[in-house]
Amino acid sequence: MITVIVNVYNGEQYIERCIRSLMVQTYRELEIIIVDDGSKDCTAMLVDNLAEEDTRIKVYHTENKGLSGSRRFGLDLVHGDYFIFTDADDWVEPDYISTLHEALISKDAQMAVCAYVEEYGHDSRIVNVEPRIDVNDYIRDLLRGRTWCVVWNKLVKTSIMRDNHITFDNHICYWEDVPFSVSCSLYCNKVAYVTRPLYHYIKNNAQSLTATEGVNVEYNKDRVKNIRIVEYHLARSGMQALFDKDLLWVKFWIKDVFITHAMSRERIKLWRDSFPEVNDRWKEIYTASDYLHRAIMAKQDWIVLLYGYYYSIRHFIKKIIIKK
């Protein structure tokens, strides 16, 4: 049996499309767990009605926990040998589960990953997956952002999650997919790939969280917490040294988000205080003549602030030129 976890909050406009696309899956041995995360609209009634149509659907109504808490709740209810998440505002192809399962079994893998379609209203774009022979290369792709760490295109063997205590942190609101996807991958001997897009991801909100993440300090603070979770599983799996350079890269990438899109003394302090253990390794990522990072390390904040003003003015002028 395979468990599909659907977490929903105020999804009356789209939840039925999502669930019905799961109900018609060609793979029939499904457990569909719907976690209604304290919805205030008609979501509860809609999912209860769907459960009456299909005995494979199990609905749980909870107080609002947020996405991480809701996903954690759903994971604890998994009875299947494999599990996957499906976001409530998306939908899937009829052979979404069967194709992933067949790929996983045929490759004797512990995880199967598929391509997907980004839906932009009247337009769409296929996002491919790059098959990797070595699982470590796939993990590097995840860490370096070459492959997106979403959970809804990954069918995972349940024992990988259970045996290694992989779950979601209730107190993290953003980027929670990253430590989960990376951590599961660390314990896999093989990953199977499906290059045909099976999942339809709705991405038509230009004002979404993802679109504003660069200036959202709380988003980036959660990134720091999430990488600490990754570090825990790297140490637990004995693979920390193997991914040292990749971890160094992602740490500096996160640190620099604090000072790239906006500049203030608070953000400079966040740069210094986030992953302080790598601060003196900046020359491994940047050239020795990089004056910005040299100034930060020398605590010459006035130079860093001046750079921020210069960047903002240059960006403003560029926007005006482009509009013309």
ROMI-325906 format. One record per residue (C-alpha): residue number from 1; x, y, z. Coordinates in pm, 1 decimal, padded with zeros to 6 digits, always signed. Layout:
BEGIN
(rec NUM,(X,Y,Z))
...
END
This chain:
BEGIN
(rec 1,(+00000.0,+00000.0,+00000.0))
(rec 2,(+00107.2,+00358.9,-00069.2))
(rec 3,(+00005.5,+00656.2,+00144.8))
(rec 4,(-00065.0,+00996.1,-00009.0))
(rec 5,(-00069.4,+01286.2,+00236.6))
(rec 6,(-00267.1,+01597.2,+00143.2))
(rec 7,(-00246.2,+01894.5,+00378.5))
(rec 8,(-00503.4,+02165.6,+00325.2))
(rec 9,(-00595.7,+02499.2,+00477.6))
(rec 10,(-00889.2,+02700.5,+00337.7))
(rec 11,(-00882.0,+02508.4,+00011.4))
(rec 12,(-01247.9,+02509.3,-00089.3))
(rec 13,(-01166.0,+02644.7,-00437.2))
(rec 14,(-00925.9,+02365.8,-00535.8))
(rec 15,(-00925.4,+02070.9,-00292.9))
(rec 16,(-01184.0,+01866.5,-00483.7))
(rec 17,(-00983.0,+01877.1,-00807.1))
(rec 18,(-00675.6,+01757.1,-00619.4))
(rec 19,(-00847.2,+01469.2,-00438.3))
(rec 20,(-01040.4,+01349.7,-00742.3))
(rec 21,(-00713.6,+01328.5,-00936.6))
(rec 22,(-00592.0,+01093.1,-00662.1))
(rec 23,(-00915.3,+00892.9,-00652.7))
(rec 24,(-00875.1,+00793.7,-01019.6))
(rec 25,(-00515.3,+00673.7,-00987.6))
(rec 26,(-00440.8,+00357.2,-01182.5))
(rec 27,(-00257.5,+00230.9,-00873.3))
(rec 28,(-00549.4,+00134.2,-00651.9))
(rec 29,(-00391.1,+00025.9,-00321.2))
(rec 30,(-00386.7,+00376.2,-00180.6))
(rec 31,(-00437.0,+00535.1,+00157.5))
(rec 32,(-00528.2,+00900.6,+00103.7))
(rec 33,(-00475.8,+01099.1,+00423.1))
(rec 34,(-00628.5,+01446.9,+00421.1))
(rec 35,(-00522.3,+01673.9,+00706.0))
(rec 36,(-00757.7,+01971.5,+00729.8))
(rec 37,(-00538.5,+02223.0,+00910.9))
(rec 38,(-00810.1,+02418.5,+01089.0))
(rec 39,(-00976.2,+02556.5,+00773.5))
(rec 40,(-01229.1,+02837.5,+00820.3))
(rec 41,(-01408.9,+02794.5,+00488.2))
(rec 42,(-01603.2,+02497.1,+00344.7))
(rec 43,(-01298.3,+02271.3,+00313.4))
(rec 44,(-01404.0,+02043.3,+00601.3))
(rec 45,(-01743.5,+01971.7,+00446.4))
(rec 46,(-01594.8,+01908.8,+00100.8))
(rec 47,(-01333.0,+01659.1,+00217.8))
(rec 48,(-01582.1,+01480.1,+00441.6))
(rec 49,(-01811.5,+01437.4,+00140.9))
(rec 50,(-01524.0,+01299.1,-00066.8))
(rec 51,(-01440.6,+01050.4,+00208.7))
(rec 52,(-01797.1,+00920.0,+00190.1))
(rec 53,(-01740.4,+00841.0,-00179.8))
(rec 54,(-01411.8,+00653.5,-00132.3))
(rec 55,(-01321.6,+00439.6,+00169.7))
(rec 56,(-00951.5,+00487.6,+00096.7))
(rec 57,(-00979.7,+00850.7,+00207.8))
(rec 58,(-00916.0,+00925.0,+00574.5))
(rec 59,(-00986.4,+01280.1,+00693.0))
(rec 60,(-00840.3,+01441.1,+01004.3))
(rec 61,(-00955.8,+01782.2,+01123.6))
(rec 62,(-00698.3,+01956.2,+01343.3))
(rec 63,(-00635.4,+02294.1,+01494.4))
(rec 64,(-00419.1,+02513.6,+01273.3))
(rec 65,(-00060.4,+02388.0,+01294.6))
(rec 66,(+00089.5,+02549.6,+00986.9))
(rec 67,(+00225.8,+02347.4,+00696.5))
(rec 68,(+00519.6,+02192.2,+00883.1))
(rec 69,(+00304.1,+02088.9,+01179.6))
(rec 70,(+00030.9,+01958.2,+00950.8))
(rec 71,(+00278.0,+01753.4,+00746.1))
(rec 72,(+00432.6,+01615.0,+01063.1))
(rec 73,(+00086.0,+01512.2,+01180.6))
(rec 74,(+00021.4,+01337.8,+00849.0))
(rec 75,(+00351.7,+01149.1,+00857.4))
(rec 76,(+00262.6,+00996.0,+01192.9))
(rec 77,(-00048.8,+00843.4,+01032.7))
(rec 78,(+00124.7,+00669.5,+00741.5))
(rec 79,(+00043.9,+00297.8,+00709.6))
(rec 80,(+00177.0,+00242.6,+00357.6))
(rec 81,(+00510.8,+00088.6,+00263.8))
(rec 82,(+00573.8,+00407.7,+00066.0))
(rec 83,(+00444.3,+00761.9,+00099.3))
(rec 84,(+00423.3,+01085.7,-00096.8))
(rec 85,(+00282.0,+01434.7,-00040.2))
(rec 86,(+00043.4,+01612.9,-00275.4))
(rec 87,(-00027.0,+01983.2,-00226.8))
(rec 88,(-00396.7,+02064.1,-00205.9))
(rec 89,(-00396.9,+02328.2,-00480.0))
(rec 90,(-00222.9,+02102.3,-00734.1))
(rec 91,(-00332.8,+01795.7,-00929.7))
(rec 92,(-00168.4,+01485.0,-01073.3))
(rec 93,(-00174.3,+01258.9,-01377.0))
(rec 94,(-00376.6,+00932.9,-01343.1))
(rec 95,(-00056.0,+00723.9,-01342.3))
(rec 96,(+00131.5,+00952.2,-01101.0))
(rec 97,(+00157.8,+00684.9,-00831.2))
(rec 98,(+00188.1,+00376.2,-01050.5))
(rec 99,(+00469.8,+00519.9,-01263.8))
(rec 100,(+00672.8,+00632.6,-00962.9))
(rec 101,(+00615.1,+00298.5,-00791.6))
(rec 102,(+00716.6,+00099.2,-01099.5))
(rec 103,(+01034.7,+00305.6,-01136.3))
(rec 104,(+01122.0,+00255.8,-00770.9))
(rec 105,(+01065.8,-00121.3,-00779.6))
(rec 106,(+01241.3,-00178.2,-01111.7))
(rec 107,(+01553.0,+00005.4,-00990.0))
(rec 108,(+01540.5,-00147.6,-00640.9))
(rec 109,(+01545.2,+00210.4,-00510.8))
(rec 110,(+01420.0,+00370.5,-00189.8))
(rec 111,(+01299.6,+00689.6,-00358.6))
(rec 112,(+01152.4,+00777.7,-00698.3))
(rec 113,(+01146.3,+01132.1,-00837.4))
(rec 114,(+00943.9,+01265.6,-01131.7))
(rec 115,(+00943.5,+01570.1,-01355.7))
(rec 116,(+00654.6,+01812.6,-01317.2))
(rec 117,(+00466.8,+02093.9,-01488.3))
(rec 118,(+00460.4,+02448.8,-01352.7))
(rec 119,(+00117.0,+02591.4,-01432.7))
(rec 120,(+00092.2,+02968.8,-01490.1))
(rec 121,(-00273.1,+03023.0,-01567.4))
(rec 122,(-00284.7,+03004.1,-01948.8))
(rec 123,(+00079.9,+02902.3,-01977.5))
(rec 124,(+00290.7,+02616.5,-01844.1))
(rec 125,(+00651.3,+02496.5,-01824.8))
(rec 126,(+00792.3,+02147.4,-01781.3))
(rec 127,(+01058.6,+02113.2,-01511.8))
(rec 128,(+01276.3,+01814.7,-01588.6))
(rec 129,(+01474.3,+01597.4,-01349.6))
(rec 130,(+01835.6,+01507.7,-01420.4))
(rec 131,(+01889.4,+01134.6,-01364.6))
(rec 132,(+02199.1,+01069.5,-01153.4))
(rec 133,(+02374.7,+00735.2,-01132.3))
(rec 134,(+02529.7,+00827.5,-00797.6))
(rec 135,(+02290.5,+00927.5,-00516.5))
(rec 136,(+02557.1,+01165.2,-00384.0))
(rec 137,(+02541.2,+01365.0,-00707.3))
(rec 138,(+02163.8,+01395.6,-00661.8))
(rec 139,(+02214.7,+01516.8,-00303.3))
(rec 140,(+02462.1,+01778.4,-00428.9))
(rec 141,(+02201.8,+01894.9,-00679.9))
(rec 142,(+01955.0,+01937.9,-00393.4))
(rec 143,(+02200.9,+02124.6,-00170.7))
(rec 144,(+02314.3,+02358.3,-00446.0))
(rec 145,(+01964.5,+02430.9,-00573.5))
(rec 146,(+02011.0,+02264.0,-00911.9))
(rec 147,(+01715.9,+02038.3,-00826.8))
(rec 148,(+01420.9,+02173.7,-00632.0))
(rec 149,(+01369.0,+02011.3,-00290.8))
(rec 150,(+00990.1,+01978.8,-00318.0))
(rec 151,(+00833.8,+01676.3,-00148.1))
(rec 152,(+00540.7,+01622.7,-00385.2))
(rec 153,(+00740.0,+01468.2,-00670.9))
(rec 154,(+00913.1,+01210.5,-00449.3))
(rec 155,(+00779.1,+00866.4,-00358.6))
(rec 156,(+00976.1,+00749.9,-00053.2))
(rec 157,(+01006.1,+00417.3,+00125.2))
(rec 158,(+00843.0,+00466.5,+00466.0))
(rec 159,(+01119.1,+00288.6,+00655.3))
(rec 160,(+01367.6,+00554.2,+00537.9))
(rec 161,(+01162.0,+00818.5,+00716.4))
(rec 162,(+01078.1,+00610.2,+01025.2))
(rec 163,(+01414.7,+00442.9,+01089.1))
(rec 164,(+01602.0,+00772.4,+01065.3))
(rec 165,(+01352.0,+00991.6,+01252.1))
(rec 166,(+01297.8,+01228.5,+00959.8))
(rec 167,(+01007.2,+01466.8,+01003.4))
(rec 168,(+00911.7,+01835.3,+00993.3))
(rec 169,(+00993.0,+02091.0,+01262.5))
(rec 170,(+00671.4,+02243.3,+01398.6))
(rec 171,(+00846.1,+02577.1,+01454.7))
(rec 172,(+00973.5,+02624.2,+01099.6))
(rec 173,(+00745.2,+02807.2,+00855.6))
(rec 174,(+00959.1,+02837.0,+00542.8))
(rec 175,(+01183.1,+02614.8,+00326.6))
(rec 176,(+01074.1,+02307.0,+00522.5))
(rec 177,(+01094.2,+02086.2,+00211.1))
(rec 178,(+01472.4,+02121.6,+00194.1))
(rec 179,(+01585.9,+01933.0,+00506.3))
(rec 180,(+01317.9,+01669.2,+00452.2))
(rec 181,(+01416.2,+01595.5,+00091.2))
(rec 182,(+01789.9,+01607.8,+00158.1))
(rec 183,(+01764.7,+01396.5,+00474.0))
(rec 184,(+01558.7,+01123.9,+00305.9))
(rec 185,(+01805.3,+01113.9,+00016.5))
(rec 186,(+02101.8,+01070.3,+00250.9))
(rec 187,(+01972.6,+00729.7,+00361.9))
(rec 188,(+01888.2,+00600.6,+00012.4))
(rec 189,(+02115.2,+00359.4,-00171.9))
(rec 190,(+01940.0,+00431.4,-00500.2))
(rec 191,(+01708.9,+00697.2,-00643.3))
(rec 192,(+01490.1,+00621.3,-00947.2))
(rec 193,(+01392.9,+00891.9,-01195.4))
(rec 194,(+01083.2,+00943.3,-01409.4))
(rec 195,(+01152.0,+01200.4,-01679.2))
(rec 196,(+00785.9,+01232.5,-01781.1))
(rec 197,(+00599.8,+01508.4,-01591.0))
(rec 198,(+00334.0,+01354.9,-01365.3))
(rec 199,(+00255.9,+01644.9,-01132.5))
(rec 200,(+00090.8,+01981.1,-01201.6))
(rec 201,(+00220.5,+02254.1,-00972.6))
(rec 202,(+00014.9,+02572.9,-00961.2))
(rec 203,(+00249.4,+02869.3,-00973.6))
(rec 204,(+00060.2,+03177.0,-01083.1))
(rec 205,(+00093.8,+03412.6,-00786.9))
(rec 206,(+00365.3,+03671.4,-00851.1))
(rec 207,(+00326.9,+03801.2,-00495.3))
(rec 208,(+00382.3,+03461.1,-00339.8))
(rec 209,(+00624.6,+03395.5,-00057.2))
(rec 210,(+00879.3,+03255.4,-00300.5))
(rec 211,(+00870.1,+03575.6,-00502.2))
(rec 212,(+00958.0,+03789.5,-00198.4))
(rec 213,(+01194.4,+03554.4,-00016.9))
(rec 214,(+01499.6,+03769.0,-00085.7))
(rec 215,(+01384.9,+04054.5,+00137.0))
(rec 216,(+01200.9,+03836.6,+00390.2))
(rec 217,(+01438.9,+03812.5,+00687.7))
(rec 218,(+01225.6,+03549.8,+00866.2))
(rec 219,(+01237.8,+03329.7,+00556.3))
(rec 220,(+01615.4,+03339.0,+00560.4))
(rec 221,(+01633.6,+03276.4,+00935.6))
(rec 222,(+01436.7,+02957.0,+00875.3))
(rec 223,(+01685.4,+02861.5,+00606.5))
(rec 224,(+01956.1,+02870.7,+00872.2))
(rec 225,(+01749.6,+02642.1,+01099.5))
(rec 226,(+01681.6,+02404.0,+00812.2))
(rec 227,(+02047.7,+02366.4,+00725.5))
(rec 228,(+02117.1,+02278.5,+01089.4))
(rec 229,(+01871.4,+01989.3,+01045.7))
(rec 230,(+02058.4,+01883.5,+00731.3))
(rec 231,(+02383.8,+01895.6,+00928.6))
(rec 232,(+02236.1,+01668.3,+01193.0))
(rec 233,(+02148.4,+01402.3,+00935.9))
(rec 234,(+02480.6,+01443.0,+00756.0))
(rec 235,(+02657.1,+01369.5,+01085.9))
(rec 236,(+02416.8,+01084.6,+01169.8))
(rec 237,(+02474.0,+00923.2,+00831.1))
(rec 238,(+02850.8,+00973.7,+00854.3))
(rec 239,(+02855.6,+01184.8,+00536.6))
(rec 240,(+02942.2,+01531.1,+00669.5))
(rec 241,(+03299.4,+01531.1,+00532.1))
(rec 242,(+03178.4,+01414.7,+00190.1))
(rec 243,(+02951.1,+01717.1,+00152.1))
(rec 244,(+03169.1,+01973.0,+00333.3))
(rec 245,(+03221.0,+02194.6,+00026.7))
(rec 246,(+02855.2,+02176.5,-00071.3))
(rec 247,(+02747.2,+02269.6,+00279.8))
(rec 248,(+02997.8,+02555.4,+00282.7))
(rec 249,(+02854.2,+02683.2,-00044.7))
(rec 250,(+02492.9,+02674.5,+00073.9))
(rec 251,(+02580.4,+02838.0,+00406.3))
(rec 252,(+02743.3,+03134.9,+00234.9))
(rec 253,(+02458.4,+03152.7,-00014.6))
(rec 254,(+02211.9,+03180.7,+00275.6))
(rec 255,(+02431.9,+03425.9,+00466.7))
(rec 256,(+02464.3,+03650.9,+00163.7))
(rec 257,(+02086.9,+03669.9,+00110.9))
(rec 258,(+02078.8,+03878.5,+00430.5))
(rec 259,(+02295.8,+04146.2,+00268.1))
(rec 260,(+02218.4,+04117.1,-00103.1))
(rec 261,(+01860.6,+04239.2,-00136.5))
(rec 262,(+01865.8,+04495.8,+00143.8))
(rec 263,(+02125.6,+04635.3,+00379.6))
(rec 264,(+02113.7,+04737.8,+00744.1))
(rec 265,(+02320.7,+04690.1,+01057.3))
(rec 266,(+02069.7,+04425.3,+01168.4))
(rec 267,(+02117.2,+04228.7,+00845.5))
(rec 268,(+02496.1,+04257.8,+00868.4))
(rec 269,(+02477.1,+04115.4,+01220.8))
(rec 270,(+02258.5,+03831.1,+01092.5))
(rec 271,(+02526.9,+03755.2,+00833.6))
(rec 272,(+02793.3,+03730.1,+01104.8))
(rec 273,(+02577.5,+03532.7,+01349.2))
(rec 274,(+02446.4,+03279.3,+01094.8))
(rec 275,(+02683.3,+02981.6,+01066.9))
(rec 276,(+02965.2,+03170.2,+01244.5))
(rec 277,(+03182.0,+02857.9,+01220.6))
(rec 278,(+03240.3,+02926.3,+00848.5))
(rec 279,(+03296.8,+03303.1,+00862.2))
(rec 280,(+03673.5,+03273.6,+00831.5))
(rec 281,(+03640.3,+03035.8,+00534.4))
(rec 282,(+03499.9,+03302.5,+00302.2))
(rec 283,(+03808.4,+03295.9,+00076.5))
(rec 284,(+03722.0,+02936.6,-00017.5))
(rec 285,(+03406.5,+03071.4,-00184.6))
(rec 286,(+03509.1,+03420.3,-00295.2))
(rec 287,(+03831.0,+03571.4,-00427.0))
(rec 288,(+04075.1,+03715.4,-00174.7))
(rec 289,(+04014.7,+04060.0,-00327.5))
(rec 290,(+03640.0,+04051.7,-00250.4))
(rec 291,(+03615.0,+04380.6,-00059.7))
(rec 292,(+03259.1,+04326.1,+00065.7))
(rec 293,(+03333.0,+04006.0,+00258.5))
(rec 294,(+03670.4,+04138.9,+00367.2))
(rec 295,(+03492.8,+04445.9,+00509.9))
(rec 296,(+03232.6,+04234.5,+00692.2))
(rec 297,(+03500.6,+04021.9,+00854.2))
(rec 298,(+03697.1,+04334.9,+00947.7))
(rec 299,(+03376.4,+04477.1,+01102.2))
(rec 300,(+03396.6,+04782.4,+00876.6))
(rec 301,(+03021.0,+04814.7,+00859.6))
(rec 302,(+03024.5,+05158.1,+00696.9))
(rec 303,(+03178.7,+05003.7,+00382.6))
(rec 304,(+02913.7,+04730.5,+00377.8))
(rec 305,(+02633.7,+04985.0,+00421.2))
(rec 306,(+02780.6,+05203.0,+00145.9))
(rec 307,(+02784.8,+04902.4,-00085.0))
(rec 308,(+02418.7,+04841.6,-00001.7))
(rec 309,(+02323.8,+05198.3,-00093.1))
(rec 310,(+02520.3,+05170.3,-00418.5))
(rec 311,(+02346.0,+04842.9,-00505.1))
(rec 312,(+01999.8,+04990.9,-00432.8))
(rec 313,(+02063.2,+05300.1,-00645.6))
(rec 314,(+02204.1,+05093.2,-00932.6))
(rec 315,(+01904.8,+04857.9,-00918.3))
(rec 316,(+01663.4,+05155.0,-00917.6))
(rec 317,(+01830.4,+05310.8,-01222.9))
(rec 318,(+01827.0,+04975.7,-01404.0))
(rec 319,(+01450.7,+04942.8,-01347.3))
(rec 320,(+01391.9,+05290.2,-01493.9))
(rec 321,(+01602.9,+05208.1,-01802.4))
(rec 322,(+01419.9,+04880.4,-01859.1))
(rec 323,(+01079.0,+05054.0,-01836.1))
(rec 324,(+01184.4,+05302.2,-02103.4))
END
